[in-house]
Amino acid sequence: MLAGSARYRLAKTNGVTFVMDEDCDVPPRTEAKLLIIVDGQESYKRVFLPDGVTPGLKRVRYEDGTPF
């Protein structure tokens, strides 16, 4: 996940939440990008973190950040 100028490792995602692989502190209502790498191909998905991320929190809720 890319939030501001920081990059954070994720353990997994299911399309509604992701699991952090490391502790971090990201404020509520932050826009971020998920960097997805499959077979060496990179793609990004814009997401919105309504609750942010706090140290010790492993499962994080996110919403699609792509406007209609």
C-alpha positions, 0 to 999 in steps of 0.5 A: 500500500502506498499512502503519501510518500510511505510504502507499507507491506500487506499480507493479503486482501479480499476486496473489502479488507486487507491484512497489514504485514507491519505496523503503521499509523495512517490517519482516517479518511486517507486516500491510498493506492494498493500496488498489486503484482501478479506474475511480475506485472504491476497494477494499482488500485485507488482506495479510501481508508475511512478508519485509517490504520493504527499500530497493532491493527492488522485487519483494515477496512477500505473502500474503492477510491475510483470515482464513477 
